[in-house]
Amino acid sequence: MTTSGTNLYNSPRDIIVKRSLRMVGAYSADGNPTAAQIVDAVDVLNMLLKDWTMDGMLWLKCFGTLFLNKGQQKYSIAPSTYTGFAHCAVSHNPGDTPYVQTVTTVSAAIGASSVTVLPITGIANGDYVGVANNNGIIEWFYASIAGLVISLKSDVALTTPAALSVAAASGNVVYSHTVLSQSSRPTRITSAVRKLYDPIAANGYEISLEPSEGISRTDYERLPNKTTQGKVISYYYDPQLVSGQLYTWPTADTPGDKLVITMDREIQDMVGDTDTFDVPQEALVAVSYNLALMLEPEYPLDGGSFQKLSAIAIASKTKLMNFNREMSATSFQIDWRQ
């Protein structure tokens, strides 16, 4: 007897959809659902998965490095398809550095279409490259590499030249991250630290903000001068619909400092019939039973069958939530008060 040697199973979308439809008697086991039934069930499936983003699932947690501009108050954290998005590079492990940091070695005049940097290791053609100009603003482009020279482009195909709107002196910081690492809208930001600029390495010291989970809208509104520059000590996050709005206070006084945020990302849509799920393997049972439960009003079951389905769906989701819990230590101490 031998085992498979693999552990990568993740069911395609329509396997789960068809199973859930069978659970509510939408079609017989030896038949096939109609195209309309599949379309409707997929809509319900996507609504179910979006609902689960509010449960704080651990697999949706990640880290984002938000690149700060001098004096900028608000940052729109959104996919690169959103006009005016703020660059925020995502990583999935604490301590990872999802960007490259380097410096200019030759001053670049206003209107320059290239910059010379050192080192250049880790920057690739088509990556985003951000050059801090002399006003303390990071100007972002697509990178086209030739030796130590980065030609600045305005399109991912690297066919259209771009230029600095403000000069950049030698020694100004330059950042790069991949297009795929750009963050989507965080559904929630649970904490943040300020990463201090280190001119030698990207891994600068990190200072916790107070409170680390941010401040409320009301507290932000009460700040007397929201454009004050200094070291960021607090933030307010408004998730909105497409682009999450993060407000810092004070506003940054240098483009070298960054915010490293711990956030819940959006769950990916189920689009194609062979798409696999943006959930871990252990969540598939809960997905199938809870999808069936959400479909039941359209395919009513008798009382006993509904109770059975409901019990299994609730139990599987509860089991998933209990398992999908972050482990943390609990400490106790003696209360010496009299």
Secondary structure, DSSP 8 states (H G I E B T S, - for coil): ----S------BHHHHHHHHHHHTTSS-TTS---HHHHHHHHHHHHHHHHHHGGGT-GGGEEEEEEE--TT--EEEE--TTSTT---EEEESSTT---SEEEEESS-B-TT-SEEEEE--TT--TT-EEEEE-TTS-EEEEEEEEETTEEEEESSTTS-SB---SS-B-TT-EEEEE-STTB----SEEEEEEEE---SS-S---EEE-SSTT---HHHHHT-S-TT-EE---EEEEE--SSSEEEEEESEES-TT-EEEEEEE-------STT-B-SS-GGGHHHHHHHHHHHHGGGS---HHHHHHHHHHHHHHHHHHHHHS--------------
